[in-house]
Amino acid sequence: IFELTCQKDAKLVEIASFRNILSPIRRIPLELLSEIFQLSCAPKDGWDSNHDIVNRISVLCRVCIAWRRAALSTPQLW
């Protein structure tokens, strides 16, 4: 049992290191992420009735919990 526990712990450390390597987006400050969201959700040709900002924001909110928090904490999006 001890050996299996050690193997499990080693795998958890390995997984954590892969997450850090594969997800540099996790280190972007919330303020910068909010700014990126504002720019990506804004219409390119001015506001019109066909622009579906709610759909764009909801897509951002479904990426991961960090993006959801960033989008929900950015009042300019709403």
TORGU-186574 format. One line per field, with one value per residue: x, z, y of N, C-alpha, C in turn; residue number from 1; residue in three letters. Coordinates in pm, 1 decimal, padded with zeros to 6 digits. Layout:
BEGIN
nu <- (X:...)
nw <- (Z:...)
nv <- (Y:...)
cau <- (X:...)
caw <- (Z:...)
cav <- (Y:...)
cu <- (X:...)
cw <- (Z:...)
cv <- (Y:...)
resi <- (NUM:...)
resn <- (ALA:...)
% end
This chain:
BEGIN
nu <- (00084.2:00194.5:00384.5:00219.2:00088.8:00301.6:00362.5:00127.5:00136.1:00364.1:00272.7:00072.1:00224.2:00357.9:00142.9:00062.5:00286.2:00270.0:00030.9:00107.5:00295.3:00144.4:-00055.2:-00012.6:-00183.8:-00308.8:-00159.2:-00200.8:-00275.6:-00582.7:-00683.9:-00573.7:-00679.2:-00948.7:-00945.2:-00874.0:-01101.5:-01295.7:-01211.9:-01234.5:-01504.3:-01628.2:-01803.3:-01681.2:-01754.5:-01895.9:-02185.5:-02467.5:-02794.2:-02761.8:-02543.7:-02432.7:-02358.8:-02407.5:-02401.1:-02131.1:-02002.7:-02104.8:-01984.4:-01715.2:-01737.9:-01770.5:-01529.9:-01334.4:-01309.9:-01159.6:-01174.2:-01446.0:-01482.8:-01333.2:-01478.0:-01730.9:-01662.1:-01612.0:-01751.5:-01787.2:-01848.2:-02108.3)
nw <- (00000.0:00078.7:-00123.2:-00347.8:-00275.1:-00279.0:-00552.4:-00656.1:-00549.3:-00681.1:-00944.3:-00923.9:-00876.9:-01119.1:-01295.6:-01208.8:-01284.2:-01562.9:-01608.3:-01544.2:-01744.5:-01978.5:-01954.6:-01967.6:-01971.3:-01732.6:-01571.8:-01640.6:-01540.5:-01378.6:-01451.8:-01703.5:-01847.0:-01833.7:-01989.2:-02238.5:-02284.2:-02306.6:-02541.4:-02723.1:-02724.3:-02813.0:-03082.6:-03417.3:-03610.4:-03487.4:-03271.3:-03323.7:-03384.7:-03450.2:-03322.6:-03103.4:-02806.2:-02560.7:-02616.9:-02692.1:-02450.0:-02285.2:-02396.6:-02331.8:-02055.8:-02023.4:-02067.2:-01859.6:-01499.1:-01412.0:-01627.3:-01627.3:-01381.0:-01435.7:-01649.3:-01530.8:-01336.0:-01469.6:-01520.3:-01747.9:-01955.6:-01920.9)
nv <- (-00119.6:00120.7:00162.9:00196.0:00430.2:00609.6:00600.4:00707.0:00967.6:01062.0:01062.6:01256.6:01485.3:01494.0:01538.1:01792.0:01942.0:01919.8:02056.1:02316.3:02364.6:02336.2:02524.7:02824.9:03036.5:03045.9:03206.1:03465.7:03792.3:03889.6:04141.1:04186.6:03972.2:04040.9:04273.9:04166.2:04010.8:04212.7:04340.2:04129.8:04076.1:04301.6:04453.8:04468.3:04654.3:04859.6:04897.4:04695.8:04554.4:04290.4:04193.1:03957.6:03974.1:03853.1:03580.0:03551.6:03616.6:03416.7:03193.2:03241.6:03218.6:02948.7:02823.0:02778.1:02777.0:02995.5:03175.0:03216.4:03347.3:03577.7:03691.5:03732.3:03912.7:04143.3:04428.4:04587.3:04420.4:04356.4)
cau <- (00000.0:00284.6:00444.3:00115.4:00068.0:00415.7:00344.9:00017.5:00187.3:00455.3:00189.9:00005.3:00325.6:00380.1:00025.4:00069.6:00388.7:00215.7:-00067.7:00180.0:00358.6:00044.3:-00154.1:00041.5:-00295.5:-00346.3:-00077.9:-00235.2:-00349.1:-00725.7:-00708.8:-00538.4:-00778.7:-01070.4:-00924.0:-00880.9:-01242.2:-01366.4:-01174.6:-01282.6:-01650.7:-01677.0:-01823.0:-01576.3:-01809.9:-01992.6:-02295.2:-02589.9:-02885.8:-02721.3:-02427.6:-02477.7:-02255.1:-02438.9:-02350.0:-01984.5:-01963.4:-02136.0:-01880.0:-01597.8:-01766.0:-01768.7:-01395.8:-01284.5:-01357.3:-01086.1:-01231.0:-01580.8:-01466.0:-01286.8:-01589.0:-01835.6:-01612.9:-01584.0:-01881.6:-01795.8:-01906.3:-02251.3)
caw <- (00000.0:00085.2:-00255.3:-00434.8:-00233.1:-00331.6:-00697.4:-00678.8:-00520.0:-00789.6:-01061.7:-00898.7:-00899.2:-01263.9:-01354.7:-01175.8:-01367.2:-01698.7:-01610.1:-01547.4:-01875.6:-02084.0:-01931.7:-01925.7:-01959.2:-01590.8:-01502.5:-01685.9:-01436.4:-01401.2:-01520.4:-01844.4:-01903.0:-01849.9:-02104.6:-02357.6:-02303.7:-02356.0:-02681.3:-02807.3:-02729.2:-02876.7:-03227.4:-03496.5:-03692.7:-03408.5:-03213.5:-03401.1:-03323.1:-03483.6:-03242.1:-02991.7:-02702.4:-02454.6:-02662.0:-02683.6:-02308.7:-02229.0:-02443.6:-02247.0:-01920.6:-02021.6:-02093.4:-01732.6:-01384.9:-01406.1:-01729.0:-01580.2:-01278.3:-01500.6:-01725.9:-01439.7:-01256.4:-01560.2:-01542.5:-01881.6:-02046.0:-01896.8)
cav <- (00000.0:00236.7:00181.7:00251.8:00569.0:00686.0:00610.7:00800.8:01101.6:01098.9:01093.5:01384.6:01588.8:01497.9:01602.9:01934.8:02006.4:01929.0:02164.7:02443.1:02378.9:02344.8:02629.3:02955.0:03129.7:03051.8:03306.1:03600.4:03865.4:03906.1:04268.0:04168.7:03881.9:04121.1:04362.0:04080.5:03976.1:04330.9:04361.1:04020.3:04075.7:04423.9:04438.5:04532.5:04761.8:04936.0:04820.2:04679.2:04458.3:04154.0:04154.4:03873.9:03980.4:03756.6:03450.4:03553.9:03613.3:03285.0:03101.0:03266.2:03168.6:02802.3:02769.8:02724.8:02855.5:03122.8:03263.7:03251.7:03450.8:03700.7:03749.9:03778.9:04025.4:04254.8:04492.7:04646.1:04321.3:04344.6)
cu <- (00087.9:00344.5:00343.6:00087.4:00179.8:00404.4:00235.1:00063.8:00280.9:00377.3:00117.6:00100.9:00351.2:00263.9:00028.5:00173.0:00342.0:00113.0:00001.4:00243.2:00254.2:-00051.4:-00092.7:-00067.4:-00338.0:-00270.5:-00107.0:-00313.7:-00495.5:-00756.1:-00680.3:-00638.8:-00910.3:-01060.2:-00932.5:-01026.0:-01320.4:-01337.4:-01230.8:-01434.3:-01707.6:-01695.3:-01719.3:-01626.9:-01911.1:-02107.4:-02411.8:-02674.0:-02846.7:-02603.6:-02475.2:-02370.2:-02280.4:-02386.4:-02197.9:-01937.7:-01992.0:-02035.5:-01754.1:-01617.2:-01759.7:-01631.2:-01338.1:-01330.1:-01286.3:-01142.4:-01371.2:-01572.4:-01425.0:-01400.8:-01696.2:-01791.4:-01573.5:-01715.5:-01897.0:-01855.3:-02058.1:-02315.6)
cw <- (00000.0:-00052.0:-00353.2:-00401.2:-00285.2:-00482.6:-00732.0:-00657.0:-00630.3:-00915.2:-01043.8:-00919.2:-01048.7:-01335.3:-01329.0:-01261.3:-01512.0:-01709.4:-01618.6:-01683.3:-01982.9:-02068.9:-01884.6:-01911.0:-01813.3:-01515.6:-01547.5:-01575.5:-01476.9:-01480.7:-01669.9:-01914.3:-01926.6:-01971.2:-02235.9:-02387.6:-02359.9:-02503.8:-02772.6:-02820.2:-02798.1:-03026.4:-03305.1:-03574.2:-03617.2:-03362.9:-03310.2:-03337.5:-03351.1:-03400.1:-03117.4:-02883.9:-02591.8:-02492.2:-02651.0:-02538.7:-02249.2:-02275.2:-02358.7:-02107.7:-01911.3:-02044.2:-01968.4:-01621.4:-01376.0:-01507.4:-01688.4:-01476.5:-01340.4:-01575.4:-01633.7:-01356.3:-01343.0:-01594.0:-01682.0:-01983.4:-02035.1:-01911.2)
cv <- (00124.8:00267.5:00242.7:00398.2:00658.0:00704.9:00711.5:00943.9:01150.7:01136.3:01226.9:01501.9:01604.8:01568.2:01752.8:02006.3:02018.9:02040.6:02299.9:02468.3:02407.2:02462.5:02760.4:03060.4:03145.0:03161.0:03448.9:03670.2:03887.7:04033.2:04255.9:04077.8:03955.7:04212.6:04283.3:04044.4:04093.7:04353.4:04252.0:04018.1:04198.9:04400.0:04518.3:04654.2:04847.0:04847.0:04812.7:04569.9:04313.4:04104.1:04080.5:03867.1:03878.9:03618.3:03445.4:03543.0:03475.9:03179.6:03117.7:03206.8:03016.8:02742.1:02704.8:02818.1:02990.6:03222.1:03306.8:03362.9:03583.8:03768.7:03806.5:03898.4:04145.2:04324.0:04553.5:04548.2:04317.0:04479.5)
resi <- (1:2:3:4:5:6:7:8:9:10:11:12:13:14:15:16:17:18:19:20:21:22:23:24:25:26:27:28:29:30:31:32:33:34:35:36:37:38:39:40:41:42:43:44:45:46:47:48:49:50:51:52:53:54:55:56:57:58:59:60:61:62:63:64:65:66:67:68:69:70:71:72:73:74:75:76:77:78)
resn <- (ILE:PHE:GLU:LEU:THR:CYS:GLN:LYS:ASP:ALA:LYS:LEU:VAL:GLU:ILE:ALA:SER:PHE:ARG:ASN:ILE:LEU:SER:PRO:ILE:ARG:ARG:ILE:PRO:LEU:GLU:LEU:LEU:SER:GLU:ILE:PHE:GLN:LEU:SER:CYS:ALA:PRO:LYS:ASP:GLY:TRP:ASP:SER:ASN:HIS:ASP:ILE:VAL:ASN:ARG:ILE:SER:VAL:LEU:CYS:ARG:VAL:CYS:ILE:ALA:TRP:ARG:ARG:ALA:ALA:LEU:SER:THR:PRO:GLN:LEU:TRP)
% end
